[in-house]
Amino acid sequence: MKREQVRERHAEGQICATHVIQNPANLGEWIVFFKKSAGRSYFLVDDNDEVESFARLDDLIETLRSLGIKFAEIQM
């Protein structure tokens, strides 16, 4: 899901959970996915539909805040 879609769906109350996990392809990076109320999950993707990954958790948290997300579960 692209950033604007995340903002819209979060504002509509369609996102029920946000999870941060290590990127399986690069354990030094982090990725985020959102669970929708219907039980489906979506990764945060960029404009090229590639999964966004973050080398620093601080950058990922700043991005989540900019999307209106206030709570996220970090899984290590």
Contacts in CASP RR format, 6 or more apart in sequence:
PFRMAT RR
TARGET T0000
AUTHOR 0000-0000-0000
METHOD contacts of the structure
MODEL  1
MKREQVRERHAEGQICATHVIQNPANLGEWIVFFKKSAGRSYFLVDDNDE
VESFARLDDLIETLRSLGIKFAEIQM
1 9 0 8 1.000
1 34 0 8 1.000
1 42 0 8 1.000
1 43 0 8 1.000
1 44 0 8 1.000
1 45 0 8 1.000
2 44 0 8 1.000
2 45 0 8 1.000
2 46 0 8 1.000
2 47 0 8 1.000
2 49 0 8 1.000
3 44 0 8 1.000
3 63 0 8 1.000
3 67 0 8 1.000
6 15 0 8 1.000
6 34 0 8 1.000
6 44 0 8 1.000
6 67 0 8 1.000
6 69 0 8 1.000
7 67 0 8 1.000
7 68 0 8 1.000
9 15 0 8 1.000
9 34 0 8 1.000
9 36 0 8 1.000
10 67 0 8 1.000
10 68 0 8 1.000
10 69 0 8 1.000
13 37 0 8 1.000
14 36 0 8 1.000
14 37 0 8 1.000
15 34 0 8 1.000
15 35 0 8 1.000
15 36 0 8 1.000
15 37 0 8 1.000
15 69 0 8 1.000
16 35 0 8 1.000
16 36 0 8 1.000
16 37 0 8 1.000
16 39 0 8 1.000
17 34 0 8 1.000
17 35 0 8 1.000
17 73 0 8 1.000
18 32 0 8 1.000
18 33 0 8 1.000
18 34 0 8 1.000
18 35 0 8 1.000
18 64 0 8 1.000
18 69 0 8 1.000
18 71 0 8 1.000
18 72 0 8 1.000
18 73 0 8 1.000
19 32 0 8 1.000
19 33 0 8 1.000
19 34 0 8 1.000
19 35 0 8 1.000
19 72 0 8 1.000
19 73 0 8 1.000
19 74 0 8 1.000
19 75 0 8 1.000
20 30 0 8 1.000
20 31 0 8 1.000
20 32 0 8 1.000
20 57 0 8 1.000
20 60 0 8 1.000
20 72 0 8 1.000
20 73 0 8 1.000
20 74 0 8 1.000
20 75 0 8 1.000
21 30 0 8 1.000
21 31 0 8 1.000
21 32 0 8 1.000
21 33 0 8 1.000
21 74 0 8 1.000
21 75 0 8 1.000
22 28 0 8 1.000
22 29 0 8 1.000
22 30 0 8 1.000
22 31 0 8 1.000
22 75 0 8 1.000
22 76 0 8 1.000
23 29 0 8 1.000
23 30 0 8 1.000
23 31 0 8 1.000
23 51 0 8 1.000
23 53 0 8 1.000
26 53 0 8 1.000
28 55 0 8 1.000
29 53 0 8 1.000
29 54 0 8 1.000
29 55 0 8 1.000
30 53 0 8 1.000
30 54 0 8 1.000
30 55 0 8 1.000
30 57 0 8 1.000
30 60 0 8 1.000
31 43 0 8 1.000
31 44 0 8 1.000
31 51 0 8 1.000
31 52 0 8 1.000
31 53 0 8 1.000
31 54 0 8 1.000
32 43 0 8 1.000
32 44 0 8 1.000
32 52 0 8 1.000
32 60 0 8 1.000
32 63 0 8 1.000
32 64 0 8 1.000
32 72 0 8 1.000
33 41 0 8 1.000
33 42 0 8 1.000
33 43 0 8 1.000
33 44 0 8 1.000
34 41 0 8 1.000
34 42 0 8 1.000
34 44 0 8 1.000
35 41 0 8 1.000
36 42 0 8 1.000
43 51 0 8 1.000
43 52 0 8 1.000
44 51 0 8 1.000
44 52 0 8 1.000
44 63 0 8 1.000
45 51 0 8 1.000
45 52 0 8 1.000
46 52 0 8 1.000
52 63 0 8 1.000
54 60 0 8 1.000
54 63 0 8 1.000
57 74 0 8 1.000
61 72 0 8 1.000
64 72 0 8 1.000
END
